[in-house]
Amino acid sequence: MSAFMADAVERPSGEAKRALLAKLSARFANRFSTGTALREQHANTLTWIKCEPPDAVVFAESTPEVIEVVRLCAEARVPVIPFGTGTSLEGQVNAPFGGISLDLSRMNRILAVHAEDFDCVVEPGVTRKALNDHLRDLGLFFSIDPGADASLGGMAATRASGTNAVRYGTMRDNVLSLGAVMADGALLKTGNRARKSSSGYDLTRLLIGSEGTLGIITELTLKLHGIPETILSAVCPFATIEGACNATIAAMQIGLPLARIELADEVQIRACNAYSHLTLGEQPTLFLEFHGTAASTREQVESFAETKRGRWGLPLGGASGRTHQTMAGAPWRLLGGTWLAPGRRCGHHRRLRADLHACRLRGRDPRRYREHGPARPHLRPCGRRQFPRHAAFRCRQPSGAARGAGLPRPPGRPRAAHGWHLLR
């Protein structure tokens, strides 16, 4: 093994690690924690990899504090794991060799919004929903929607995308420049607010998707878009997955400006029906969204329907439905929680296991569950977490026309003959 490789795998001694923890505790006081529960929370994973918590958690509130933590860890040769909101699914926040979990969620300031230039500057702890709430009154929105309310720093570090990547691209296409702290504590600024540049290395794209291995992102300049006048969503079932894929290819070949598109197979639809109490047909289904004016979105819908009808001989029928002005259409609320849906297929076992866990937390004997019922009858268990029965928190039961009738549709109007369900 080369000297470089031997040096690369060298691990800190226990004494050096204890000295580092003492320095961080003295410097950050109540923003430093070695509590087991908090450390496990900062090493969550939804994969087969077991939870591997860090040695401690530090909450940073500014770029100088990030630099300070990184330099101290570099001196002690202790790993640093950046943490945003913990919504990643692949275990990037696990700490297999221990180290310090650097929580950036408190760096949540929106530093500047340049509405006339369609860009903004934010800290990494700002979440996408918080940014869109801030931008709504300006008629702007940030287009990347990975489903979860993730932090923008984490989305850049994992090169997040989403259902609307077909039109707006991924994080790689929507980050103009960024600031990052390198492994030695040096602060690197990449790019600028210019939309096009051909000078120098493209370090911005290098850091996007690096998952915290090259540097810790502390500032982002993001590209924004104007909120469309009309947003129209649709659900289109197919007999086969191949048919759904061919329809999508045909739509893109004719230049149809799809804003969002997502495919769910019959197994996923079955799980979503069980999880969200819907009555969608259990067959491959495309969820689509169209942006533009009222006339252009209706034309886009008819063009896609004509593509489907012409290729597979399905009747066109009369498209019914109304446009809506919100960025969160009904299909995307449904698909946003689909990672939870497969577990709902064995719902009774999961509900029982979740409530037994609640019994243990409350000090009750789980063996008395069947005799005395749930430990907290006003809550509805859902996997590891529990949600109140109040309608505002009931993500599995759509309200209004959605109950017992699939996704919402305008009252008094029949579904279109060709199987399209246009949504309000």
N, C-alpha and C positions, 0 to 999 in steps of 0.2 A: 504494500500500500504506500502511495506517495506521501511525502511529508504534508502536502496540502490536504489530502484526504484525511490523514490522521488528525490534523489540526481541526478539520471541519467537523469531525464527529466527537470532539472533546466535549465532555459535559461538566458543568460546574460542580464543585465540591459542596457538601452539605453546609459547611461553614460559610462559604461564599454566598450561598443562597439565603441562609439565615441573616447574614449581615445586610443583604439587599432588602429583605423583607422589613428589617428594622428601620432602614433608611426611608423606605417608602411609607411605612406606618407613621414615622415622625413627620414626614413632609406633607402627607395627604390626610392625616387624622381620620375623621369619620368617612372620608371618601376612599378609604382603603379597608379591605375586608378579607379575612381568611375563613369566614364561615362556610361550613360544608354545603348548606342549601344554596347559597349564592354562587359558590364555585361550580356546583353541579348545574345550576341554571345557565351558567356561561359556558357550558360544554355540551349543550343539548344536541341531539342528532336523531334523525328519523330513519337512519339506515341500520344495517346489521352491526355496525361498529358500536361497541359499548361506549358509555359515557366516560370520558377521560378528563377530569376537571383540572384546571390550573392550580398553582400553589396559592395564588391570591388574585384579587380583583381590584383594579384601580379605576376610579371614575375621573377622567380628564375633562376639563372645561375650556381649554384653550390650546392653541398650537404650541406655545412655549412649554406647557405642561407635558404635552406629548413628547416633545424633544427631550425634556428632562428625564422622563421615564425611560425612553429608548436609550439614552446615553448611560444611565445607571445600569440598565440590563445588559448593554453591550460590554461594559467594564466587567460585570460579573459573569458574562457568557451565559445569560439566562434567556430563554426564548420569550418573545412577545407575541401575543395573539390578539389582533384587533377584533373588537366586538361592536356590532351596531344594534340591531334589535333581535338577533337570534332567529330570524325566519328562514335561513338557508336550510336546505334539505339534505346536503351531502356531508355534513360533519366538519365543515371548514373551521369551526370554532373549537374543536376538540384539541386537547393539549397532551399528546402522547408522551412528551418528555417533561411535563410540568411547565412551569413558567408563569408569566404574568398575563392575565386577561385585561387588556386595556379597553375599557368601556367608553365609547365615544357618544353615547346617546344624549349626554348633556351638552354637547357641542351642537346645538339645534337652532342656531340663529340664521335667519335669511339676511345676508349682508347687503345685497343690492338687487334691484330689479330694474332692468333697462327695457321698458315696455316697447319703446320705439325701435329697439334693436332685436327684440325677441330673444333676450337671454337674461339670466340671473346668476348671482353668485351666492352660494350657500355653504354652510358647514356640513360635515358628513353625517351628523346625527339627525338632520331634518328628514322627516319621512315624506313619502310622495303625496300622501293625503293631506298632510299639513301644508305642503307647498301649493298644492292645487287649491286648497281653501283660501290661501293667501292671494293667489293669482286670479281667483274667480271674478272679482269685481273689476279687474283690468281687462277682462275678456280673453285671458290667456290660460293655457294649461300645459303641464308637462306630460308628455305622451306615453312614457314607458309604464306599463301596468303588469307587473309579474304576478298579480293576484293578492299577495300579502301586502300589508302596509309596511314595507321594508324601508330601511334607512337608505338615503341616496348614496352615502359613502359605501355601504355594503353592496348596493346595486352596481356601482361602478367597479368595485373590487371583484365581483363575480360575473361581470358583464351580463347583467340581467336583461331579459327581453320580456315578451308577453304576447298576448293575443293580437295586439295591434302592430307587431313588428313588421307585418306585411306592407304597411304603408309608412310608418314612422321610423322603422329601423330598431336597433337595439341600443344599449347604453353606449356602445362604441361609436354610434352615429350621432349621439346627442350630448356628448361631453366635449366642449370646446377646449378647455384647459383645466388643469388641476394643480394643487399643491400637495406635496407628499413628503413625509419624513423618512429618510433612508435609514438603513440599519446602523449607521454610525452616529445618527442624530442630526445629520445635515438636512436642511430644508431645500427641496427641489421644486422649482416652478416650471411648469411645462406649457408651451403654447401661449396663446392670447385670445382675445375675443373676436379676432378676425375669422370670417367664415371659410376663407381659403388661404392656404399658405404652403409653399413648396421649399421652404428654407430649413435646413437642419434635420436632425433625426426626429421622427414622430414618437417622442417619448410618452405622449398622452396615451396613445393606443397601446404602448408597451405595458403601462401600468394598469390599464383597464383589463380586468380579467386575471390579474396576477394573484388575487385572493390573499393579499397581505404578505406575500413572500418577498416582494421587492421593496415595498415601502408601505407606510400607513398614510392613507389619503386624509388630508385635513381641510381641504377646500376644493370646491367644484364650481366651474362655470358651465351652465347647462343651456342647451338650446330649447326655446319655447315655441309654442304654436298657438294660433288663434282658435278660440272655441268655435266650432262650426255652427252655422245658423240652425241646421236640422241634423239630428242624429236618429237614424232609423235602424232597428235591429230586426233580425229574422232568424227563424229556425227551419232548417230544411233537411228532412230525413231522406235516406237512400236505402236501396235494397242491399248494397254491398259497399265495403270500404273502397274498393277499386272505383266504383261509380262516383263516390264523393271526391276522391282524389282527381279523377279525370275531369269532373265538373270544375274543380278549383283551377286546374291547369288551363282549361279552355277559357275560363273567365279572365285569367291573367294574360293569356295570349291575345285576347281581343282588347286589352288595355283597360279592363274594368277596375276603377280605383277602390278596391276593397279596403276598408279601414281596419277591420278586425276579422279574423276567421279562426275558428277552432274546430277540430274534429274529435268527436267522442264515439267510441265503438259501442256495440250493444251491451257489453259487460259493464262499461262505465255508466251507460244510461241506466241500467238496472240498479247499479249501486246508488246513483244519484236519486232515482225514484224512491228507493228505500230510505235514503238519508234525509231528503228534503220533502218527502210525502207528495211527490208529483206523479203524473200519469202519462209521461212521455212514452211514445212507442219505443220498444226495445229493439232498435235497429241503428246502424251507423247514422250519425246526425252531424250536420254542419251548423255551427252557430256563427252568424255573420253580423257585421255592422257596417253601415254606409254613412258617410259624412258629406255634407254639402248644403245646398239650398233645398227647399221643399220639393221643387220640380226635379232637380238633379238626382236626389236620393231616390225618388220614386222611379225615375228612369233607370237608375242602377239596379234597383230591385227587379224591374221588369226585364232588363237585359239578362240578369242572372237566371231568372225563371225561364226565359226563352232559351237560354243555353241548355238548361236542364231538360226542358220539354223537347227541344229539337234533337238532342242526342239520345235520350232514353224514351221518347215517345209519350211522355207524361202530359196530361192536359194542363194548359196554362191557368185557366180559371181567373177569377177576379181577385186581385190583390186587395186585401182589406187590412185596416189597421191605421194607427195614427203615429205621427212622429213625436219624439220627446226631446226635451232640452237638456237632460242631465247626462253626465259622463258615465254613470253607473247603470247600464241597462240590465234588465232582468236576467238575460242569459249569463252575463258575466258575474252577477251575484251568485248564480247557481254554480258556475264553474270555479269560482274563487275558492270554494271549500271542498273541491273534489278530492284533494289528497286525504281528507278525513272519511270520504264516503265508503271506500272499500271495507273499512273496519265495521261499518254499520250493517254490513250483510250478516254479521253474527251479532246483532245488536243486543240481545238479551244478555249474552255472556259479558259483553263489554260494559253494559249498564250495571250488572251485578258486581263486576270487578271494580268499577269506579266507585260504587257506593260502599263497598267493603273497605276501600282505601280511605274514604271519608270517615268511616267508623273508626279506623285506627287513628286517624289524625285527631278525632274528638275523644279518644280514650275509651270508646265503647268496644265491647266484645263482638267481633264480626260474626261469631257463631250465633248470636241472637238476632241476626238480620231477618231471617225468615219469620221469626216470632213477632218482632216489633216493627218491622218495616224499615224504610229508608232512614238513615241517620238525619237527613235534612229534607223533609218532605216538600218544602217549598222550592227546592232546586231540582232540576232535571239533569242527571249525570250525562256527560258526553265525553267518552274517552277518559283522559287524565284530568280534564277540567270539568267544571260544572257551571251551567248557565241558568239564570233565573227563568221562571216560566213566563215572565212578563213578555208581551208580544214584541216589544221593542228589541228584545234580545233573542228572539226565537228564530235562529237562522235556518232551521230545518223546515219551517212551516211558512210558505209565502202567504201574504195577506191578500184580502180582497178577492178578485176574480180568479186568483191562482189556486185557491183551495178547491181541491177535487176536480180541477179542470185543466191541469197542466200549467203552462206559463200564462201570464195575464194576456187578455185580449180585450178589445173594446166591447162593452156590454151590448147584447142584442145583435151582434154581427157573427155570422157563421164562419167557420174556418174555410179558407180557400180550398177549392176542389183539388188543387195540385199538391196539397200537403204543407203549404207554407203557413207559418204562424207569425204574423207581424205583431210586434210588441209595442206597447205604449212606452 
